[in-house]
Amino acid sequence: QVQLVESGGGLVQPGGSLTLSCAASGIIFEIYAMSWYRQAPGKQREMVASVTFGNSTNYEGAVKGRFTISRDDAKNTVYLQMDSLKPEDTAVYYCHAQRGAGNRYWGQGTQVTVSS
């Protein structure tokens, strides 16, 4: 059974930092592309950052330069370091694993709230 378990969300003031973690089990982690998505109230889910099994990264424009995605294949974990957080970063953040077209998995989500 595949499980993606996110942690690290919470309430932070504007300008602050948070690090999200996603621990995977039930998959051969090192061959999966891993991503972080987010969904704000009333908005569609959007990809925030992704990292391939070859460690190539990609970022959504609004977070480029503020967020950093990384993976530790020895720990089956992907991270999202979020700095200089803004109120518009408030959302539920989801971990996503993908291998080809047919193997896609989601975590349950973790809430990030940026507010003073």
C-alpha positions as CSV (number, residue, x, y, z in Angstrom):
1,Q,0.0,0.0,0.0
2,V,1.4,3.4,-1.0
3,Q,1.5,6.1,1.6
4,L,2.7,9.7,1.3
5,V,2.6,11.4,4.7
6,E,3.2,15.1,4.9
7,S,4.3,17.0,8.0
8,G,5.6,20.4,8.9
9,G,2.7,22.7,8.2
10,G,1.4,25.3,10.5
11,L,0.9,29.0,11.2
12,V,3.7,31.4,10.4
13,Q,4.1,35.2,10.1
14,P,4.7,36.9,6.8
15,G,8.4,36.7,6.0
16,G,8.9,33.6,8.0
17,S,9.9,30.1,7.0
18,L,8.6,26.6,7.2
19,T,9.9,23.2,6.0
20,L,7.5,20.6,4.8
21,S,8.4,16.9,4.7
22,C,6.8,14.0,2.9
23,A,7.7,10.5,3.8
24,A,6.9,7.8,1.2
25,S,6.3,4.1,1.6
26,G,5.1,1.4,-0.7
27,I,6.9,2.7,-3.7
28,I,10.5,2.5,-5.1
29,F,11.0,6.1,-4.1
30,E,14.2,6.7,-6.1
31,I,12.5,6.1,-9.5
32,Y,9.6,8.5,-8.8
33,A,9.3,12.2,-9.7
34,M,8.2,14.0,-6.6
35,S,6.2,17.2,-6.4
36,W,4.5,19.6,-4.1
37,Y,1.1,21.0,-5.0
38,R,-1.0,23.5,-3.2
39,Q,-4.7,24.4,-3.1
40,A,-6.0,27.6,-1.7
41,P,-9.7,28.0,-0.8
42,G,-11.8,28.6,-3.9
43,K,-8.8,27.9,-6.2
44,Q,-7.6,25.0,-8.3
45,R,-4.7,22.8,-7.1
46,E,-1.5,24.0,-8.6
47,M,2.0,22.6,-8.8
48,V,4.5,24.5,-6.7
49,A,7.7,22.6,-7.2
50,S,9.0,19.3,-8.6
51,V,12.1,17.2,-8.5
52,T,12.8,14.3,-10.9
53,F,14.6,11.1,-10.0
54,G,17.7,12.7,-11.6
55,N,17.4,15.7,-9.2
56,S,16.2,18.2,-11.8
57,T,14.0,20.8,-10.2
58,N,11.2,23.0,-11.5
59,Y,9.3,25.8,-9.7
60,E,6.1,27.7,-10.2
61,G,6.9,31.3,-11.0
62,A,5.5,32.9,-7.8
63,V,7.7,30.7,-5.5
64,K,10.9,30.7,-7.5
65,G,13.8,32.0,-5.4
66,R,11.8,31.5,-2.2
67,F,11.0,27.8,-2.1
68,T,13.5,24.9,-2.5
69,I,12.5,21.3,-3.1
70,S,14.9,18.5,-2.3
71,R,14.8,14.8,-1.9
72,D,16.7,12.2,0.2
73,D,16.3,8.9,-1.5
74,A,18.0,7.1,1.5
75,K,15.1,8.3,3.7
76,N,12.3,8.1,1.1
77,T,11.5,11.7,1.8
78,V,11.0,14.9,-0.1
79,Y,11.2,18.3,1.4
80,L,10.0,21.8,0.6
81,Q,11.9,24.6,2.3
82,M,9.7,27.7,2.2
83,D,11.3,31.1,2.9
84,S,10.0,34.7,2.8
85,L,6.5,33.4,3.1
86,K,3.6,35.6,2.0
87,P,-0.1,35.5,2.9
88,E,-0.8,34.3,-0.6
89,D,1.1,31.2,0.1
90,T,-1.7,30.1,2.5
91,A,-3.0,26.8,1.2
92,V,-3.2,23.1,1.8
93,Y,0.1,21.6,0.5
94,Y,0.0,18.1,-1.0
95,C,2.8,15.7,-1.8
96,H,2.7,13.9,-5.1
97,A,4.6,11.0,-6.5
98,Q,4.5,10.0,-10.2
99,R,6.1,7.4,-12.4
100,G,4.9,7.5,-16.0
101,A,1.2,8.0,-16.8
102,G,-0.3,5.4,-14.6
103,N,1.4,5.6,-11.3
104,R,0.3,8.7,-9.4
105,Y,-0.1,9.1,-5.7
106,W,-1.2,11.9,-3.4
107,G,-0.7,12.6,0.3
108,Q,-3.4,13.8,2.6
109,G,-2.2,17.4,2.7
110,T,-0.9,19.7,5.3
111,Q,-2.2,23.2,6.1
112,V,0.1,26.2,5.7
113,T,-1.2,29.5,7.0
114,V,0.7,32.8,6.6
115,S,-0.8,35.5,8.7
116,S,0.2,38.1,11.3
